[in-house]
Amino acid sequence: MAMSTPLTADTIRQAPKVLLHDHLDGGLRPATVLELADAGGYRDLPHDDAAALGAWFRESADSGSLVRYLEGFAHTCGVMQTEDALVRVAAECVEDLAADGVVYAEVRYAPELFTEGGLGLDPIVEAVQAGFREGERRAAAAGRTIRVGTLLCAMRQNARSLEIAELAVRYRDSGVVGFDIAGPEAGFPPTRNLDAFEYLRQQNAHFTIHAGEAFGLPSIWEAIQHCGAERLGHGVRIVDDIKIDADGRAHLGRLASYVRDRRIPLEMCPTSNIQTGAATAIENHPIGLLARLRFRVTVNTDNRLMSGCTVSSEMAALVDAFGYGWPDLQWFTVNAMKSAFIDFEDRLEIINTVIKPGYAALIG
């Protein structure tokens, strides 16, 4: 009988992975931030050395200060205000994901954040799409196959959700696979954007909603029951509707039962959740309980630059914390592929021809 491949950082990187929750402006290479700042005349970076700058982003995200955390995005968005910059960042994003063994990814961004230099929404989307296609070509040339879909985000504190939803539908035949709302949950419930979600449903378009990260069960309930979310961005606070007896037996409330029974995917981002206070450490992150209870859990990065993480490093941390093996990592990966916003036949093909054979070779 063939021996199972040992679980290490390198072997996890070799395994096929699927990423559903990754922000384009949260995943730049530090050296690229410096070069784009120099080319665009952006003078507000805290460091002029790539290593020091990368460390600053991670320390800011770890600081516990929301002001410092958001300052990092001010810098990345500040250098992404031209078409050339957007193409470059998007292409490098795909290269980096492919190098980490990601075979399918949905990368999201808010087009309204890149208009400060005068770009319109359509040119922004077209530049990012051109970058993603270029990144796929570069990955293929390096012997790695990856497919990337785009999610367009509206900022929930602004009043442009319907406009961005219409933009997502306009480009859905060009690689934009869905819509999302991001930004502060507290004070900005998803129901503020009902017109956008009603439009998307009428257009048979896909959407996920950031919910249950910084705010609790009401955010999740509104996202699902009022807005019709197909997936939940983060969704960690669903554990507030689960009670655990002294003997370890779990009792699910009605909302938690609904989320599990309907197989609503949870786009969980462990390291990011620790940085934002949704969990205190990997070993007590709700992902452990939710996976044990067989919610449709997926493993994601959120912001690779700010969190200093990859899909592989997130999975490796879960292996260390919860003792997961290859079958568990395959389960997370298949969960994510089942939950992707591309055609059913395309999802099945990736599962059956890429993911399952890849893990079979590792399981032995």
Secondary structure, DSSP 8 states (H G I E B T S, - for coil): --------HHHHHHS-EEEEEEEGGG---HHHHHHHHHHHT----S-SSHHHHHHHHHHHHHSS-HHHHHHHHHHHHHT--SHHHHHHHHHHHHHHHHHTTEEEEEEEE-GGGG-TTS--HHHHHHHHHHHHHHHHHHHHHTT---EEEEEEEEETTSS-HHHHHHHHHHTGGGTEEEEEEES--TT--GGGGHHHHHHHHHTT--BEEEESSSS-HHHHHIIIIIT--SEEEE-GGGGGGEEE-TTS-EEE-HHHHHHHHTT--EEE-HHHHHHTTS-S-GGG-THHHHHHTT--EEE--B-HHHHT--HHHHHHHHHHHH---HHHHHHHHHHHHHT-SS-HHHHHHHIIIIIHHHHHHHH-
